[in-house]
Amino acid sequence: MNQKELDKYGWQFDHFHFEVLKIKPLPIKPNNKNPQRLYNSFSLICYSKSYLEKFYYDPIKFLNKYLD
C-alpha cells in the first residue's frame, strides 16, 4: 500500500497477516472507520508464547501436517 492508502485504512493494512486459529475468531461489529473488519484478532492480547499457543497453531507445523 502507498502512504495515502495507509492514511485512509490504517497501519494494520501495510502487511499480510496469516493466522491458523485453534478456536473461532471473535466477531465484532463493523464501524464507519473499519467497515470491512468483521473479526478481532487474538494476536493483540497474546503476551507470551504459551498464551499464543492457546489460540494459534504454528503455521509451519500446521501446513506440514495437512499438506503432506
Helices and strands as residue ranges (DSSP letters): H 3-9, G 11-13, E 26-27, E 39-40, G 42-45, H 49-55, H 59-67
